[in-house]
Amino acid sequence: MLITFIRVLILYSFVVIAMRIMGKRQIGELQPFELVIAIMMADLAAVPMGNVGIPLLSGIIPILTLLLAQLVLSYLTLKSEKARSIICGMPTVLIENGKIIESALKKTRCNLNDLLEQLRLHNITDVSDVEFAILETCGQISVIPKSQKRALTPEDMKVPTAYEGLPITLIMDGKINYKNLAKTDLSSDWLINYFKKKGVENIKEVFFASLDSKGKIFYQLKGK
């Protein structure tokens, strides 16, 4: 029982590391060859997990081979447009200037119901409002509305806007993030004194704190 437990942990850790090396992507964003490799890795790891008579290397070596294959294919798609078109395919335009392209639907085996569903998910109910609908290589449909149907932006209204940027996390679950703190040119002493002025004597009482681009600190105490 203990041996099985250890084997499962080893194989699980190995597969997680391999998937991490493959990159950060959700299942819906994987290219077809990446999805196939991910499924095969999980299947290869499951065999030694359930049978202690099979050596761990019988699962690890095939997983390493698949990982190497994925890295090679990823490099080829990165460097060669021709290889990218062969391995990943090319995006297909399904709607152009408000007109559905029937030949593209047949080629991609996409039916009208699926296309209309994707349009509704993009808050579009009328096909004539669409400038382009493109089936991407990952299987998702990108929808670009016609210019007169798009929401107004501050740029359209000639309204100047200030830079926002991303807030920087300073404290998480009572612990100071010193790496992020160094980016702000602030010291831990300054941060501790700031919270003391707010009536917080111990940083461990702070559940979360962040600093925005305007220098304003947002924080929340534990249990609040």
C-alpha positions in Angstrom: 0.0 0.0 0.0 2.8 2.4 0.9 4.7 1.6 -2.3 1.6 2.4 -4.4 1.1 5.6 -2.5 4.7 6.7 -3.2 4.5 5.6 -6.8 1.3 7.7 -7.4 3.0 10.8 -5.8 6.1 10.4 -7.9 4.2 9.9 -11.2 1.7 12.7 -10.3 4.6 15.1 -9.6 6.4 14.1 -12.8 3.3 14.7 -15.0 2.6 18.1 -13.3 6.2 19.2 -13.9 6.0 18.0 -17.5 2.7 19.9 -18.1 4.3 22.9 -16.4 7.2 22.8 -18.8 4.7 22.6 -21.8 3.5 26.1 -20.8 0.6 27.9 -19.2 -2.6 27.2 -21.1 -6.2 26.2 -20.4 -7.6 23.1 -22.0 -9.7 25.2 -24.4 -6.6 27.0 -25.6 -4.5 24.0 -26.4 -3.5 23.2 -30.0 -4.7 19.7 -31.2 -1.2 18.2 -30.9 -0.8 19.6 -27.4 -4.2 18.2 -26.3 -3.2 14.8 -27.7 0.1 14.8 -25.9 -1.6 15.9 -22.6 -4.1 13.0 -22.8 -1.4 10.5 -23.7 0.8 11.6 -20.8 -2.1 11.1 -18.3 -2.8 7.7 -19.8 0.8 6.6 -19.7 1.1 7.7 -16.0 -2.1 5.8 -15.0 -0.7 2.4 -16.1 2.2 2.2 -13.6 0.1 3.8 -10.9 -2.4 0.9 -10.9 0.1 -1.9 -11.4 3.1 -2.1 -9.0 4.6 -4.8 -11.2 5.3 -2.3 -14.0 8.6 -0.3 -13.3 8.3 3.4 -12.9 10.6 3.9 -15.8 8.1 2.3 -18.1 5.9 5.3 -17.4 8.5 8.0 -17.0 10.5 7.3 -20.2 7.4 7.5 -22.6 6.3 10.7 -20.8 9.8 12.2 -21.3 9.6 11.2 -24.9 6.2 12.9 -25.4 7.5 16.0 -23.6 10.5 16.2 -25.9 8.2 15.7 -28.9 6.0 18.6 -27.7 9.0 20.9 -27.2 10.3 20.1 -30.7 6.9 20.7 -32.3 6.4 24.0 -30.3 9.9 25.2 -31.4 9.0 24.4 -35.1 5.7 26.2 -34.9 7.5 29.2 -33.3 10.2 29.4 -35.9 8.4 28.3 -39.1 5.2 29.6 -40.5 4.9 26.7 -42.9 5.3 24.2 -40.0 2.8 26.1 -37.9 0.2 25.9 -40.7 0.8 22.2 -41.1 0.8 21.3 -37.4 -1.7 23.8 -36.0 -3.7 24.7 -39.1 -4.8 28.2 -40.0 -7.6 30.5 -38.8 -10.7 30.3 -40.9 -13.1 33.2 -41.6 -16.7 32.1 -41.0 -18.4 35.4 -41.3 -17.2 38.4 -43.4 -19.0 41.7 -43.6 -22.2 40.3 -42.1 -22.4 37.3 -44.5 -21.9 33.7 -43.4 -19.4 31.8 -45.6 -21.1 28.4 -46.2 -18.0 26.8 -47.8 -16.0 27.7 -44.6 -18.6 26.1 -42.4 -18.5 22.9 -44.5 -14.7 22.9 -44.5 -14.4 23.3 -40.7 -17.5 21.1 -40.0 -19.0 23.9 -37.9 -22.8 24.0 -38.0 -25.0 27.1 -37.8 -26.3 26.4 -34.3 -22.7 26.4 -32.9 -21.9 29.6 -34.8 -25.0 31.4 -33.6 -24.3 30.2 -30.0 -20.8 31.7 -30.1 -22.3 34.9 -31.4 -24.7 35.1 -28.5 -21.9 34.4 -26.1 -20.3 37.6 -27.5 -23.6 39.5 -26.9 -24.4 39.5 -30.7 -27.8 38.4 -31.8 -27.8 39.7 -35.4 -25.3 38.2 -37.9 -25.4 41.4 -40.0 -23.7 43.2 -37.0 -20.6 41.1 -37.4 -17.6 42.3 -39.4 -15.6 39.1 -39.0 -16.1 35.8 -37.2 -12.9 33.7 -37.2 -12.5 30.1 -36.1 -9.1 30.1 -34.4 -6.7 27.2 -34.5 -7.5 26.3 -30.9 -11.2 25.8 -31.8 -12.5 29.1 -30.3 -14.4 31.6 -32.4 -13.2 35.3 -32.4 -16.0 37.8 -33.2 -15.3 41.3 -34.4 -18.4 43.5 -34.5 -18.8 46.2 -37.2 -17.4 49.6 -36.1 -20.8 51.2 -35.8 -21.9 48.3 -33.5 -19.0 48.5 -31.1 -19.2 50.0 -27.7 -17.9 53.6 -27.3 -14.5 54.0 -25.8 -12.9 57.1 -24.1 -10.7 57.4 -27.2 -13.8 57.6 -29.5 -15.2 60.4 -27.3 -11.8 62.2 -27.1 -11.8 61.8 -23.3 -8.3 61.7 -21.8 -7.7 58.8 -19.3 -5.0 58.3 -16.7 -2.6 55.3 -16.7 -4.0 52.6 -14.5 -1.5 49.7 -14.5 -1.8 46.6 -12.3 -2.0 46.9 -8.5 1.0 45.4 -6.7 0.4 42.9 -3.9 2.2 43.9 -0.8 0.7 41.6 1.8 -1.0 38.3 1.4 -2.4 36.3 4.3 -0.4 38.3 6.9 3.0 38.0 5.1 4.8 40.8 3.4 5.8 40.2 -0.2 9.3 41.7 -0.1 10.0 41.1 -3.8 6.9 43.3 -4.8 7.7 45.8 -2.0 11.2 46.4 -3.6 9.5 47.4 -6.9 7.6 50.2 -5.1 10.8 51.7 -3.5 9.0 51.4 -0.2 10.5 49.8 2.9 8.9 47.2 5.3 9.3 49.8 8.1 7.2 52.3 6.2 4.6 49.6 5.5 4.5 48.6 9.2 4.2 52.2 10.3 1.4 52.8 7.7 -0.7 50.1 9.3 0.1 51.2 12.8 -1.4 54.6 11.9 -4.5 52.7 10.7 -4.7 51.0 14.1 -3.2 47.7 13.0 -0.4 46.7 15.4 0.6 43.4 13.7 1.0 42.8 10.0 -0.3 39.3 10.5 -3.7 40.9 11.1 -3.8 42.0 7.4 -5.3 39.5 5.1 -4.5 41.3 1.9 -3.0 44.6 0.9 -2.1 46.1 -2.6 -0.8 49.3 -4.0 -2.2 50.8 -7.2 -0.5 53.1 -9.7 -1.8 56.2 -8.0 -0.1 55.3 -4.7 -3.3 54.3 -2.9 -3.2 51.2 -0.7 -6.2 48.9 -0.5 -6.3 46.5 2.4 -8.5 44.0 4.2 -8.0 42.7 7.7 -8.5 39.0 8.6 -12.0 38.1 9.7 -13.4 41.4 8.3 
